Amino acid sequence: MNIIGSTVVFTVDDLPRSRHFFTTYLGFREVLDTPDLVWLNRDDAAVDIMLHQHVLERPRERIAQPVVAFAVTDLVKESARLSAEGAPVTTRLRRSPWGERLMRLTDPNGIVVELTEWISPSGA
């Protein structure tokens, strides 16, 4: 097998609010926008995001908390930008002793977005 792409798919109750979250705060752009789904992309991301509108006639199948993690550069700067823009930060920027900076955002539908920057354990 040769995997040539990745898409993370989320089923959400409020499609417009998730679209706004990913395009406004995380810089994704719409590739396809229909009443029932939105396909989002970034040129520099290794994964696309697809948002599906939850159909009320179907039962909920929420088994686990959805999380999407992105490795990023200059997370200190991004953290300041996101805070200034009023992004829904749910875990403030922190540094772990093993060499990681991390922060989390949560979109209006409960999707947790983890932003991580790998740094040396000394913090350089």
C-alpha positions in Angstrom: 0.0 0.0 0.0 1.1 3.5 -0.8 -1.0 6.1 1.0 -0.9 9.4 -1.0 -3.2 11.6 1.0 -5.2 12.0 4.2 -8.6 13.4 5.1 -10.1 13.7 8.5 -13.9 13.6 8.5 -16.1 15.1 11.2 -19.9 14.9 11.5 -21.1 18.1 13.1 -24.4 19.7 14.2 -23.5 23.2 13.0 -21.6 23.0 9.7 -21.3 26.8 9.2 -19.7 27.4 12.6 -17.1 24.6 12.1 -16.4 26.0 8.6 -15.9 29.4 10.1 -13.6 28.1 12.8 -11.3 26.2 10.4 -11.1 28.9 7.8 -10.8 31.9 10.2 -8.5 30.6 12.9 -6.5 27.9 11.1 -6.3 29.2 7.6 -8.0 26.4 5.7 -9.8 27.3 2.5 -12.9 25.8 1.0 -12.4 23.3 -1.8 -16.0 22.2 -2.0 -19.0 23.7 -0.2 -22.4 22.1 -0.4 -25.4 22.2 2.0 -24.3 18.9 3.6 -20.5 18.9 3.5 -17.5 21.1 3.3 -14.1 20.0 2.1 -11.2 22.1 3.5 -7.6 22.2 2.5 -4.3 24.0 3.1 -1.3 23.9 0.7 1.0 23.3 3.6 -1.0 20.7 5.5 -0.6 16.9 5.1 -4.3 16.4 5.8 -7.6 17.8 4.5 -10.6 18.3 6.7 -14.1 17.2 5.6 -17.1 18.4 7.6 -20.4 16.5 7.2 -23.7 17.9 8.4 -25.2 15.6 11.0 -28.5 14.2 9.7 -31.1 14.4 12.4 -32.8 11.1 11.3 -29.6 9.2 12.1 -28.7 8.2 15.6 -25.6 9.7 17.2 -22.5 7.5 17.1 -20.2 9.5 19.4 -17.8 7.0 20.8 -14.7 9.1 21.3 -13.7 12.7 21.6 -12.6 13.9 18.1 -9.1 15.4 18.1 -7.0 16.6 15.2 -3.4 17.4 15.9 -1.2 19.6 13.7 2.6 20.0 14.1 3.3 23.7 13.5 6.2 26.2 13.5 6.5 29.3 15.8 3.7 28.3 18.1 4.4 31.1 20.5 3.6 33.6 17.7 0.5 31.6 16.7 -0.7 31.4 20.2 -0.6 35.2 20.6 -2.3 35.7 17.2 -5.1 33.2 18.1 -5.7 34.8 21.5 -5.8 38.3 20.0 -8.4 37.1 17.4 -10.6 35.6 20.1 -10.1 32.0 19.0 -11.7 29.5 21.4 -8.5 28.4 23.2 -9.2 25.6 25.7 -5.6 24.7 26.7 -3.2 27.7 26.9 0.3 27.4 25.5 2.5 25.2 27.6 5.9 23.7 27.4 6.6 20.1 28.4 10.0 18.9 29.7 10.4 16.4 26.9 10.5 19.0 24.2 7.0 20.0 23.2 5.0 23.2 23.1 1.3 22.5 22.9 -2.0 24.4 22.9 -5.6 23.3 22.2 -8.6 25.0 20.6 -12.1 23.6 20.5 -14.4 24.4 17.7 -18.2 25.1 18.3 -19.1 21.5 17.6 -16.6 20.1 20.1 -13.7 19.2 17.7 -10.5 19.6 19.6 -7.6 21.0 17.6 -4.2 20.4 19.1 -1.3 22.6 17.9 2.2 21.2 18.7 5.7 22.4 18.1 8.6 20.1 18.8 11.5 21.9 20.5 14.7 20.8 22.3 14.0 19.7 25.9 16.1 22.8 27.0 13.5 25.0 25.4 15.6 26.5 22.7 
